[in-house]
């Protein structure tokens, strides 16, 4: 079993990596930390085999943190920024993943870890099943099969959510947090506590708003840093 440490100051980013790790039987989450100081303390108590490490974090960034370690395990950088790639690979990291990270790309990085560690087991991705490309949504006593690639955004309406696609709008009894875990894997980003948006549907943006054609959705202060990091890269 490969013990993994997730280090990222953004809770949503940590959760996305955790979801991926849980899909691979050979990996397990040993701990997750929101900054480098927590990670150092964790590693003193529980050494790991593989670290999924963000770069831009408060106080101590991921590269500085890595340079402080004496016994360095396998490291895969997970970041929204391209400009650290050369410096990262100079540190002999296994891979450099740009957010939002697809599962196929994640698996490829883990396989590089196996190759470098002389592990005999490699992970293979199965062809994407139909069910993973669709949301089954109950509304009006029916079950609607919505193609995820058609969805533009999802809006929270207290105990309900409004799913807006290029073909239809459906209101169903669900929470935006529940849908977020699934849709993060398909290139969606939370811009506001009430909005989950498909990145590829965003036509333009400024510091406070994303524009999806005629639809204008807010970017809240809570999510501004992570949203702009993804959109500006």
Short mmCIF file of the C-alpha atoms (twelve columns), coordinates in Angstrom:
data_MODEL
# 
_entry.id   MODEL 
# 
loop_
_atom_site.group_PDB 
_atom_site.id 
_atom_site.type_symbol 
_atom_site.label_atom_id 
_atom_site.label_alt_id 
_atom_site.label_comp_id 
_atom_site.label_asym_id 
_atom_site.label_seq_id 
_atom_site.Cartn_x 
_atom_site.Cartn_y 
_atom_site.Cartn_z 
_atom_site.pdbx_PDB_model_num 
ATOM 1   C CA . UNK A 1   0.000   0.000  0.000   1 
ATOM 2   C CA . UNK A 2   1.333   3.423  -0.984  1 
ATOM 3   C CA . UNK A 3   0.855   5.972  1.798   1 
ATOM 4   C CA . UNK A 4   0.046   9.445  0.471   1 
ATOM 5   C CA . UNK A 5   0.165   12.914 2.007   1 
ATOM 6   C CA . UNK A 6   -1.910  15.726 0.471   1 
ATOM 7   C CA . UNK A 7   -0.626  19.272 1.069   1 
ATOM 8   C CA . UNK A 8   -2.744  22.154 -0.239  1 
ATOM 9   C CA . UNK A 9   -4.129  25.289 1.364   1 
ATOM 10  C CA . UNK A 10  -7.449  24.897 -0.469  1 
ATOM 11  C CA . UNK A 11  -9.909  22.397 0.991   1 
ATOM 12  C CA . UNK A 12  -11.594 21.773 -2.362  1 
ATOM 13  C CA . UNK A 13  -8.279  20.919 -3.993  1 
ATOM 14  C CA . UNK A 14  -7.428  18.484 -1.191  1 
ATOM 15  C CA . UNK A 15  -10.809 16.830 -1.557  1 
ATOM 16  C CA . UNK A 16  -10.380 16.423 -5.317  1 
ATOM 17  C CA . UNK A 17  -7.042  14.628 -4.840  1 
ATOM 18  C CA . UNK A 18  -8.522  12.497 -2.077  1 
ATOM 19  C CA . UNK A 19  -11.345 11.378 -4.381  1 
ATOM 20  C CA . UNK A 20  -8.791  10.297 -6.988  1 
ATOM 21  C CA . UNK A 21  -6.645  8.448  -4.443  1 
ATOM 22  C CA . UNK A 22  -9.678  6.544  -3.197  1 
ATOM 23  C CA . UNK A 23  -10.307 5.303  -6.736  1 
ATOM 24  C CA . UNK A 24  -6.930  3.511  -6.770  1 
ATOM 25  C CA . UNK A 25  -6.807  0.482  -4.433  1 
ATOM 26  C CA . UNK A 26  -3.017  0.608  -4.115  1 
ATOM 27  C CA . UNK A 27  -3.073  4.140  -2.664  1 
ATOM 28  C CA . UNK A 28  -4.247  5.370  0.715   1 
ATOM 29  C CA . UNK A 29  -4.456  8.830  2.285   1 
ATOM 30  C CA . UNK A 30  -2.182  8.880  5.325   1 
ATOM 31  C CA . UNK A 31  -2.886  12.537 6.101   1 
ATOM 32  C CA . UNK A 32  -3.861  15.870 4.572   1 
ATOM 33  C CA . UNK A 33  -2.442  19.260 5.532   1 
ATOM 34  C CA . UNK A 34  -3.296  22.824 4.614   1 
ATOM 35  C CA . UNK A 35  0.214   24.245 4.920   1 
ATOM 36  C CA . UNK A 36  3.881   23.276 4.987   1 
ATOM 37  C CA . UNK A 37  4.250   23.532 8.763   1 
ATOM 38  C CA . UNK A 38  1.463   21.024 9.298   1 
ATOM 39  C CA . UNK A 39  3.034   18.782 6.670   1 
ATOM 40  C CA . UNK A 40  6.422   18.835 8.418   1 
ATOM 41  C CA . UNK A 41  4.806   17.833 11.703  1 
ATOM 42  C CA . UNK A 42  2.843   15.089 9.977   1 
ATOM 43  C CA . UNK A 43  5.937   13.644 8.276   1 
ATOM 44  C CA . UNK A 44  7.830   13.517 11.569  1 
ATOM 45  C CA . UNK A 45  5.073   11.362 13.021  1 
ATOM 46  C CA . UNK A 46  4.079   9.392  9.934   1 
ATOM 47  C CA . UNK A 47  6.520   9.059  7.022   1 
ATOM 48  C CA . UNK A 48  4.818   8.552  3.654   1 
ATOM 49  C CA . UNK A 49  5.720   7.204  0.235   1 
ATOM 50  C CA . UNK A 50  4.190   9.913  -1.937  1 
ATOM 51  C CA . UNK A 51  3.284   13.589 -1.472  1 
ATOM 52  C CA . UNK A 52  0.773   15.479 -3.600  1 
ATOM 53  C CA . UNK A 53  2.061   19.003 -3.056  1 
ATOM 54  C CA . UNK A 54  0.643   22.405 -3.961  1 
ATOM 55  C CA . UNK A 55  3.145   25.175 -4.669  1 
ATOM 56  C CA . UNK A 56  1.550   28.536 -3.853  1 
ATOM 57  C CA . UNK A 57  0.696   28.374 -0.156  1 
ATOM 58  C CA . UNK A 58  0.908   30.981 2.619   1 
ATOM 59  C CA . UNK A 59  4.087   31.335 4.718   1 
ATOM 60  C CA . UNK A 60  6.092   28.506 3.094   1 
ATOM 61  C CA . UNK A 61  5.511   27.586 -0.535  1 
ATOM 62  C CA . UNK A 62  5.686   24.022 -1.815  1 
ATOM 63  C CA . UNK A 63  9.122   24.375 -3.425  1 
ATOM 64  C CA . UNK A 64  10.683  25.856 -0.272  1 
ATOM 65  C CA . UNK A 65  9.031   23.131 1.795   1 
ATOM 66  C CA . UNK A 66  10.495  20.439 -0.435  1 
ATOM 67  C CA . UNK A 67  13.970  21.967 -0.171  1 
ATOM 68  C CA . UNK A 68  13.732  21.759 3.635   1 
ATOM 69  C CA . UNK A 69  13.114  18.024 3.718   1 
ATOM 70  C CA . UNK A 70  16.013  15.678 4.459   1 
ATOM 71  C CA . UNK A 71  14.419  12.397 3.462   1 
ATOM 72  C CA . UNK A 72  12.315  13.229 0.427   1 
ATOM 73  C CA . UNK A 73  9.617   10.753 -0.621  1 
ATOM 74  C CA . UNK A 74  8.093   10.751 -4.083  1 
ATOM 75  C CA . UNK A 75  6.597   14.159 -4.886  1 
ATOM 76  C CA . UNK A 76  3.943   15.112 -7.420  1 
ATOM 77  C CA . UNK A 77  3.251   18.836 -7.635  1 
ATOM 78  C CA . UNK A 78  -0.398  19.853 -8.027  1 
ATOM 79  C CA . UNK A 79  -0.722  23.523 -8.933  1 
ATOM 80  C CA . UNK A 80  -2.700  26.022 -10.958 1 
ATOM 81  C CA . UNK A 81  0.474   27.723 -12.203 1 
ATOM 82  C CA . UNK A 82  2.703   26.730 -15.117 1 
ATOM 83  C CA . UNK A 83  5.630   28.999 -14.308 1 
ATOM 84  C CA . UNK A 84  7.186   26.784 -11.627 1 
ATOM 85  C CA . UNK A 85  7.661   23.747 -13.868 1 
ATOM 86  C CA . UNK A 86  11.386  24.185 -14.596 1 
ATOM 87  C CA . UNK A 87  12.259  24.802 -10.951 1 
ATOM 88  C CA . UNK A 88  10.086  21.859 -9.903  1 
ATOM 89  C CA . UNK A 89  11.750  19.376 -12.221 1 
ATOM 90  C CA . UNK A 90  15.174  20.626 -11.094 1 
ATOM 91  C CA . UNK A 91  14.132  19.198 -7.719  1 
ATOM 92  C CA . UNK A 92  13.627  15.811 -9.375  1 
ATOM 93  C CA . UNK A 93  9.908   15.577 -8.667  1 
ATOM 94  C CA . UNK A 94  7.930   12.782 -10.279 1 
ATOM 95  C CA . UNK A 95  5.414   14.946 -12.108 1 
ATOM 96  C CA . UNK A 96  3.850   18.393 -12.337 1 
ATOM 97  C CA . UNK A 97  0.062   18.415 -12.571 1 
ATOM 98  C CA . UNK A 98  -1.876  21.518 -13.582 1 
ATOM 99  C CA . UNK A 99  -5.277  22.105 -11.999 1 
ATOM 100 C CA . UNK A 100 -7.968  21.179 -12.808 1 
ATOM 101 C CA . UNK A 101 -6.474  17.684 -12.931 1 
ATOM 102 C CA . UNK A 102 -8.156  14.952 -14.955 1 
ATOM 103 C CA . UNK A 103 -8.208  11.430 -13.573 1 
ATOM 104 C CA . UNK A 104 -6.294  10.073 -16.577 1 
ATOM 105 C CA . UNK A 105 -3.515  12.602 -15.979 1 
ATOM 106 C CA . UNK A 106 -3.493  11.749 -12.273 1 
ATOM 107 C CA . UNK A 107 -3.115  8.037  -13.056 1 
ATOM 108 C CA . UNK A 108 -0.267  8.765  -15.472 1 
ATOM 109 C CA . UNK A 109 1.583   10.598 -12.691 1 
ATOM 110 C CA . UNK A 110 1.054   7.744  -10.242 1 
ATOM 111 C CA . UNK A 111 2.343   5.286  -12.826 1 
ATOM 112 C CA . UNK A 112 5.509   7.393  -13.090 1 
ATOM 113 C CA . UNK A 113 5.913   6.918  -9.354  1 
ATOM 114 C CA . UNK A 114 5.613   3.156  -9.810  1 
ATOM 115 C CA . UNK A 115 8.204   3.186  -12.574 1 
ATOM 116 C CA . UNK A 116 10.665  5.232  -10.554 1 
ATOM 117 C CA . UNK A 117 10.136  3.101  -7.454  1 
ATOM 118 C CA . UNK A 118 10.569  -0.116 -9.441  1 
ATOM 119 C CA . UNK A 119 7.084   -1.176 -8.461  1 
ATOM 120 C CA . UNK A 120 5.747   -3.999 -10.578 1 
ATOM 121 C CA . UNK A 121 2.156   -2.853 -10.473 1 
ATOM 122 C CA . UNK A 122 0.906   -0.240 -12.916 1 
ATOM 123 C CA . UNK A 123 -2.558  1.240  -12.953 1 
ATOM 124 C CA . UNK A 124 -4.615  1.129  -16.076 1 
ATOM 125 C CA . UNK A 125 -7.517  3.414  -16.737 1 
ATOM 126 C CA . UNK A 126 -10.653 1.744  -17.958 1 
ATOM 127 C CA . UNK A 127 -12.580 3.224  -20.854 1 
ATOM 128 C CA . UNK A 128 -14.937 5.846  -19.530 1 
ATOM 129 C CA . UNK A 129 -18.286 4.303  -18.839 1 
ATOM 130 C CA . UNK A 130 -21.456 5.956  -19.994 1 
ATOM 131 C CA . UNK A 131 -22.607 6.535  -16.431 1 
ATOM 132 C CA . UNK A 132 -19.619 8.748  -15.598 1 
ATOM 133 C CA . UNK A 133 -20.477 11.160 -18.417 1 
ATOM 134 C CA . UNK A 134 -24.057 11.694 -17.324 1 
ATOM 135 C CA . UNK A 135 -25.960 12.884 -14.285 1 
ATOM 136 C CA . UNK A 136 -29.142 11.056 -13.439 1 
ATOM 137 C CA . UNK A 137 -31.434 13.711 -11.991 1 
ATOM 138 C CA . UNK A 138 -34.911 13.233 -10.559 1 
ATOM 139 C CA . UNK A 139 -37.495 15.939 -11.232 1 
ATOM 140 C CA . UNK A 140 -41.213 16.030 -12.016 1 
ATOM 141 C CA . UNK A 141 -41.511 12.322 -11.153 1 
ATOM 142 C CA . UNK A 142 -39.043 11.478 -13.891 1 
ATOM 143 C CA . UNK A 143 -35.340 10.671 -14.058 1 
ATOM 144 C CA . UNK A 144 -33.476 12.896 -16.500 1 
ATOM 145 C CA . UNK A 145 -30.171 11.769 -17.978 1 
ATOM 146 C CA . UNK A 146 -28.112 14.941 -18.423 1 
ATOM 147 C CA . UNK A 147 -24.920 14.926 -20.468 1 
ATOM 148 C CA . UNK A 148 -22.306 16.541 -18.211 1 
ATOM 149 C CA . UNK A 149 -20.571 18.131 -21.200 1 
ATOM 150 C CA . UNK A 150 -23.789 20.102 -21.890 1 
ATOM 151 C CA . UNK A 151 -24.029 21.591 -18.388 1 
ATOM 152 C CA . UNK A 152 -23.106 25.285 -18.178 1 
ATOM 153 C CA . UNK A 153 -23.552 25.866 -14.468 1 
ATOM 154 C CA . UNK A 154 -25.400 24.775 -11.351 1 
ATOM 155 C CA . UNK A 155 -27.051 27.174 -8.933  1 
ATOM 156 C CA . UNK A 156 -27.922 26.372 -5.324  1 
ATOM 157 C CA . UNK A 157 -31.511 27.140 -4.282  1 
ATOM 158 C CA . UNK A 158 -31.527 26.208 -0.579  1 
ATOM 159 C CA . UNK A 159 -32.625 22.539 -0.569  1 
ATOM 160 C CA . UNK A 160 -32.647 22.379 -4.367  1 
ATOM 161 C CA . UNK A 161 -30.265 23.016 -7.235  1 
ATOM 162 C CA . UNK A 162 -30.921 24.442 -10.675 1 
ATOM 163 C CA . UNK A 163 -28.964 22.663 -13.394 1 
ATOM 164 C CA . UNK A 164 -28.587 24.856 -16.465 1 
ATOM 165 C CA . UNK A 165 -27.416 23.124 -19.632 1 
ATOM 166 C CA . UNK A 166 -27.290 24.160 -23.268 1 
ATOM 167 C CA . UNK A 167 -30.469 22.146 -23.851 1 
ATOM 168 C CA . UNK A 168 -32.613 22.540 -20.735 1 
ATOM 169 C CA . UNK A 169 -32.926 23.787 -17.171 1 
ATOM 170 C CA . UNK A 170 -33.885 21.331 -14.439 1 
ATOM 171 C CA . UNK A 171 -34.538 21.942 -10.744 1 
ATOM 172 C CA . UNK A 172 -33.967 18.963 -8.472  1 
ATOM 173 C CA . UNK A 173 -33.723 18.172 -4.771  1 
ATOM 174 C CA . UNK A 174 -29.969 18.010 -4.157  1 
ATOM 175 C CA . UNK A 175 -27.088 20.046 -2.761  1 
ATOM 176 C CA . UNK A 176 -24.401 21.855 -4.697  1 
ATOM 177 C CA . UNK A 177 -21.736 20.346 -2.417  1 
ATOM 178 C CA . UNK A 178 -22.868 16.846 -3.300  1 
ATOM 179 C CA . UNK A 179 -22.658 17.557 -7.032  1 
ATOM 180 C CA . UNK A 180 -19.352 19.387 -6.703  1 
ATOM 181 C CA . UNK A 181 -17.408 16.242 -5.749  1 
ATOM 182 C CA . UNK A 182 -18.515 14.525 -8.951  1 
ATOM 183 C CA . UNK A 183 -18.295 17.496 -11.289 1 
ATOM 184 C CA . UNK A 184 -14.827 18.648 -10.201 1 
ATOM 185 C CA . UNK A 185 -13.571 15.604 -12.081 1 
ATOM 186 C CA . UNK A 186 -15.217 16.985 -15.228 1 
ATOM 187 C CA . UNK A 187 -13.705 20.481 -15.180 1 
ATOM 188 C CA . UNK A 188 -16.163 22.383 -12.978 1 
ATOM 189 C CA . UNK A 189 -15.128 25.055 -10.498 1 
ATOM 190 C CA . UNK A 190 -16.913 26.663 -7.552  1 
ATOM 191 C CA . UNK A 191 -17.037 30.435 -8.058  1 
ATOM 192 C CA . UNK A 192 -19.442 31.215 -5.224  1 
ATOM 193 C CA . UNK A 193 -21.213 29.303 -2.466  1 
ATOM 194 C CA . UNK A 194 -24.239 29.214 -4.782  1 
ATOM 195 C CA . UNK A 195 -22.578 28.518 -8.157  1 
ATOM 196 C CA . UNK A 196 -20.655 25.649 -9.723  1 
ATOM 197 C CA . UNK A 197 -19.471 26.486 -13.247 1 
ATOM 198 C CA . UNK A 198 -18.117 24.507 -16.214 1 
ATOM 199 C CA . UNK A 199 -14.708 26.018 -16.955 1 
ATOM 200 C CA . UNK A 200 -14.946 25.368 -20.695 1 
ATOM 201 C CA . UNK A 201 -18.223 27.329 -20.859 1 
ATOM 202 C CA . UNK A 202 -16.637 30.510 -19.478 1 
ATOM 203 C CA . UNK A 203 -16.204 32.995 -22.340 1 
ATOM 204 C CA . UNK A 204 -14.612 35.813 -20.337 1 
ATOM 205 C CA . UNK A 205 -14.119 36.952 -16.760 1 
ATOM 206 C CA . UNK A 206 -13.006 39.775 -14.510 1 
ATOM 207 C CA . UNK A 207 -12.188 39.900 -10.809 1 
ATOM 208 C CA . UNK A 208 -15.822 39.654 -9.743  1 
ATOM 209 C CA . UNK A 209 -17.734 37.898 -12.542 1 
ATOM 210 C CA . UNK A 210 -17.541 35.021 -15.005 1 
ATOM 211 C CA . UNK A 211 -19.410 35.442 -18.276 1 
ATOM 212 C CA . UNK A 212 -21.037 32.498 -20.031 1 
ATOM 213 C CA . UNK A 213 -22.528 34.194 -23.046 1 
ATOM 214 C CA . UNK A 214 -25.696 35.843 -21.734 1 
ATOM 215 C CA . UNK A 215 -25.227 34.442 -18.231 1 
ATOM 216 C CA . UNK A 216 -23.179 36.438 -15.724 1 
ATOM 217 C CA . UNK A 217 -22.238 34.651 -12.498 1 
ATOM 218 C CA . UNK A 218 -20.495 36.131 -9.441  1 
ATOM 219 C CA . UNK A 219 -17.068 35.291 -8.065  1 
ATOM 220 C CA . UNK A 220 -17.126 35.600 -4.280  1 
ATOM 221 C CA . UNK A 221 -14.191 36.651 -2.104  1 
ATOM 222 C CA . UNK A 222 -13.963 33.138 -0.670  1 
ATOM 223 C CA . UNK A 223 -13.342 31.548 -4.065  1 
ATOM 224 C CA . UNK A 224 -11.620 34.420 -5.908  1 
ATOM 225 C CA . UNK A 225 -8.034  33.224 -5.400  1 
ATOM 226 C CA . UNK A 226 -8.652  29.673 -6.619  1 
ATOM 227 C CA . UNK A 227 -10.916 30.769 -9.499  1 
ATOM 228 C CA . UNK A 228 -8.511  33.369 -10.878 1 
ATOM 229 C CA . UNK A 229 -5.578  30.986 -10.476 1 
ATOM 230 C CA . UNK A 230 -7.309  28.496 -12.757 1 
ATOM 231 C CA . UNK A 231 -8.682  30.998 -15.278 1 
ATOM 232 C CA . UNK A 232 -5.522  33.108 -15.611 1 
ATOM 233 C CA . UNK A 233 -3.072  30.285 -16.201 1 
# 
